[in-house]
Amino acid sequence: MAAHLSSGRVNLTALREAGRRELREFLDKCAGSKAIVWDEYLTGPFGLIAQYSLLKEHEVEKMFTLKPGRLPPADVKNIIFFVRPKLELMDIITDNVLREDRGRSPQRDFHILFVPRRSLLCEQWLKEQGVLGSFIHREQYSLDLIPFDGDLLSMESESAFKECYLESDQTSLYHAAKGLMTLQALYGTIPQIFGKGDCARHVANMMIRMKREFPGSQNSIFPVFDTLLLLDRNVDLLTPLATQLTYEGLIDEIYGIQNTYVKLPPEKFAPKKQGEGGKDLPTEPKKLQLNSAEELYAEIRDKNFNAVGSVLSKKAKIISAAFEERHHAKTVGEIKQFVSQLPHMQAARSSLANHTSIAELIKDITTSEDFFDNLTVEQEFMSGIDTDKVNNYIEDCIAQKHPLIKILRLVCLQSVCNSGLKQKVLDHYKREILQTYGYEHILTLNNLEKAGLLKPQTSGRNNYPTIRKTLRLWMDDVNEQREVALTCCSPRALSHRTPTTSRTCTAATPR
């Protein structure tokens, strides 16, 4: 089930097993049948650690989503809340517990598992509401670094950037440091740490302090990692604003990848007979898991989308030729060999069909005039063209009320590429956005300014052209079929000009 975690240069199965072991130990403390009430945000990350079969082995019979009101009926002895330490969730839990029928027999026991840390503030809130004493076990589950793939760990902390740069809340940095300490406990102490940015320095300092406070955390395991590189997201604000152009990146741009899963329009995946008849077409989105366990996806995920078609065509010919081999199988041994290869061949054909359908869906978007116009504007900004004046395409998009996130990405991209916008240009964009999308977005624009994504130009000097030339971020002549660095538009992303021993290390501040 997790073979893809052991296929990289580092076997990440041990990290997953450590998480499963901690979960089993907590479940075993709650003797008897169980129902889990999930903070919906946690179901995806937990699904990468433990499937339902593991929960069932430990007497979990029911699972519900956390919501206000009375808990659904369940003939179980234990009710366990799996939640993040957030006050708004404590209000819902309080409502659930207070609505519990205390007259029922037998009574149910309540437990709460905070992920990733217990919160004194949350426990105090539960105490003030009069329900803290209802929980027999109040513990924490350290879900810091989640193994997504053989070379990818993620904290799945989508609000980390906002917390660090808008709210001055460094809790996510503490979780990053704890996660890295757990990693070192399993894979040996990392001898070298390099970093760039204030947040990187804070994480490194916290790790050093944790080593001093817990000398027992030092181990004699030979280090698997020789270097840890910590980068603040704000070292490169440009990359997450630009459109991703790899196969995986475009899937994420258009449909969104959540916890390695993507939901796609079902029409392209209907059997041909269904599609031709126009009847009984599936209505539920097609849900696919995307990771390197799938051989074809591992090959094309990081390729520029222009290179994907030729790979799929080549694979189709190879698979067709493999199936044709059945006509040449004459002897019993040859037939037996073909039959033994059949499951792998069928899986490869199914994988090819899925990714051909996905590529068709993406192509419908990427060949549109609007996608081309958007990409052209991004490339102009990143090559330093017309970054100091109001852009006509952005104005047209606002007038046509395109999605606000699209407008904000373009305006912020222009700001970053110009070391800020001229005051009159910035004021014009603000006025147009507020008049079109509503004055409640004054706060949105203010937050973007606080985060450094949108700002007035305070000096006449634009540093971006110098950075672009010095670091060679722009490539005029490039073979898109082979250039893996082409992850967004045409320039090389600044944050991708780093050591590439693995695709991604840790996503402490995700995109």
Secondary structure, 3 states (H helix, E strand, C coil): CCHHHHCCCCCCHHHHHHHHHHHHHHHHHCCCCEEEEECHHHHHHHHCCCCHHHHHHCCEEEEEECCCCCCCCCCCCEEEEEECCCHHHHHHHHHHHHCCCCCCCCCCEEEEEECCCCCHHHHHHHHHCCCHHHEEEEEECCCCCEEEECCEEECCCCCHHHHHHCCCCCHHHHHHHHHHHHHHHHHCCCCEEEEECHHHHHHHHHHHHHHHHCHHHCCCCCCCCCEEEEECHHHCCCHHHCCECEHHHHHHHHCCEECCEEEECCHHHCCHHHHHHCCCCCCCCEEEECCCCCHHHHHHCCCEHHHHHHHHHHHHHHHHHHHHHHHHCCCHHHHHHHHHHHHHHHHHHHHHHHHHHHHHHHHHHHCCHHHHHHHHHHHHHHCCCCCCCCCHHHHHHHHCCCCHHHHHHHHHHHHHHCCCECHHHHHHHHHHHHHHHCHHHHHHHHHHHHCCCCCECCCCCCCHHHHHHHCCCCCCCCCCCCCCCCCECCCCCHHHCCCCCCCCCEECCCC
